[in-house]
Amino acid sequence: MELPVYKLIINPDDETGVEFVSLVTNPAIERDFQYFNKQTSPIRFSIQSEEKRIISGAAMIADLPIYRYDEIRGEYYVVFDKETIFEIAKKWARGDKYDAVNIHHDKAVKGLSLFESFIVDRERGIMPPKGYEEVADGSWFLSYIVNDDEIWTRVKEGEFKGFSVEGMFDFQESTEDKIANAMVSKLKRILEKWNGKN
């Protein structure tokens, strides 16, 4: 059975959008961030300077299906397209969320400073970093300077391997979903009328 895929969107005029960037062990996008340190992994950057303490990676990858499960929908995938990611990053910047970082979607921390934020756009010459060459245009990357000694130690020890965005998003129904929901609503109204007569 193929699982349904839902597009997630935001509204520029309500509370939807990214509130925090979280440091996590298992990022939903299944891609670890890279950090400037002595590492030999082929997707890591080579060391620039131990003092730089920069972690870089994907916050959101355009059109990447992300597995989800909830009590209402069961199993499904969600995706963010490049237009939505652009709107999310724009709203995040306008809301001055640059240093809004937490750990494992729980404890907010103050020990990181945003160093750079960019969206891949090959036509404009904004290329993905080394190790992410295959990501779609519209993917969003972030880099933070880690000022906190304890957090930097936890990064080096491998506890934090990537970013995960945290926020509120709306589900955009496909045409098929809208038709199915309209049919269900119509059937409910018919049954309510029929039950009212008996």
N, C-alpha and C positions, 0 to 999 in steps of 0.2 A: 504494500500500500504506500503510495506517495504521500508524503506529508504536505499539508498546505503551507504556502509561503505568504507572509504578510509584509507589506511595506510599512515601515514606521515613519511618521512625519511629525513635524511640530507646527505650532501656530505662533507667529511672531507677536501676537497680542494677548497671550495667556501665559500660564505658568509652565508650559511645556518647554523642554530644552535640557541642556546639560548643567547640572549643579556642581558636580565634583568630578575630578579625574582621580581614579583610585589606583593605588599600587596593589597588585594582586599576584598570587602565585600562578593561577591558571586564567589568563585573559580569555574572554569569550571569543575574541577574534583568532585565538589560537596562534598568536605570533608574539614571541618574546620581544621586549625592548632590547636595545643595544646599549652597552655602557662603556665609557672610555676608561678601560682598566686593562690589566694584563690577563687577557683571555685568548684562547686558541681556537674557539669555535669559529667556523667559516662565516657565520652571519654577523659576527661581532666586528666593530671597528677596532683597529689597532690602537694601542695606547698612545695618547697625545701627552698626557701628564696626569699623574696620580692626583694632583691638586685640582684638576678641572672638575672632577666629580659630576660629569654630565651623563644623564641617561636619556636615550632617544628611542622613540618607537612609534608605532601606529596607535592612534587613539580610535580611529574608525577606518575600516576598509570598505570602499564603495562596492555594492552589489554582492557582498559576501554573505551567504546564508548562515545565520547563527541559530543553533538549535535552542529551543525553549520548550517548557512544559508548564501548564497551569491547570487548575481544576476546571476552568470553563472551556478552554479550547483543546485540552489534551496536549499531544505532541505537535509541534509545528516549527517552522523557521521564520525568522524575521530578517529583513534586509533594509539597509539604508542606501538610497541612490545618491549620486554625486550632487544633485540639486539640493536634496535634504541636508546632506552633510555640510554643504556651503552655508545653508541657512542656520544650522546648528552652531557652526563655528562663529558665524557673524553675531548671533544672539549671545553666545558665550562671551565674546569679546566686548560687546556693548554692555553686558552685565558686569564687566570687570571681574571675571571669574578666574583670572590668570593663575593665581596661587591657591585656588580652592582645591586642595588635594586631601584625600583621606586614605586610610589603610584598610584593605579588604572590605570596602564599602561600609566601614564602621567609624573608626576613630579619625577625626579631622586632625591634620598635622600642620605645623607652621614651618617645617624645616626644608621646604623646597621652593625654588623660585623659577618661574617660567623663563626659559632662555630663548626658545623659538617655537613658532607655530606656522605650519604651512600646509597647503592643500596641493597634491600632485596635479599638475596641468602641463602635460608634455608640449602642447601647442604654445604655451607661454614660456617654455624652457624650464619649468619647475619639475625636476625629475625626482623619482623616488630614491631614497637612500640605498646604498649598497646592502644587498641582502633582501631587498623588497622590490626588485626590479619588475616583477610580474604583476604588482598591484594595479588596479584600475585607476584611471584618472578620477579625481574627486576624493581619493583617500586622504585622510587627515593625519598629520604627524606632529608630535610634540617633543620638545626637549626641555628637561628641567635640570637646574643645578641643585645638587643635594648638599645643603648646608649642614644638616644634622648628622653628627658622627654616628649615632646609633642606627639611623635609617641607612646611611651609606654602608655600614658593616652588614646590615641585613640584605642590602642589594648584592654586595660582593659574595655573601654566603649563599645566594640563590633563593632566598625566601620570596623576594619580589622579582617577578620575571616579565611583567608587562603592565600595560595600562588597561583600565576598563572604565568606560564612561558611565556615569550615574546620573539619571535624570528621569523626567517624565516624557513619554512619547505617545502619540495617538496611532491607532491602527487604521490604516487606509484599506478599506475593503476593495477587493477586485470586483469587476462587473458581475462575475459569477456569484460572488458572495452576496452582492446587493440583490440580485434576482432571487437567490435562495431565501434570504431573510425576508424579502417582500412576500414570497409565496407562503412562508411560515406564518407571517403576520396575518395574511389574508385567510389562511386556514383556521387560525385561532379565532378570528372574528366570526367566521362561518359557524364554527363549533359553539362559540358563546351564544350566538343567536339561536342555534338549534337547541342547545341546552336550556335556553330561556323559554322556549315554547313547550318544553316537556316538564 
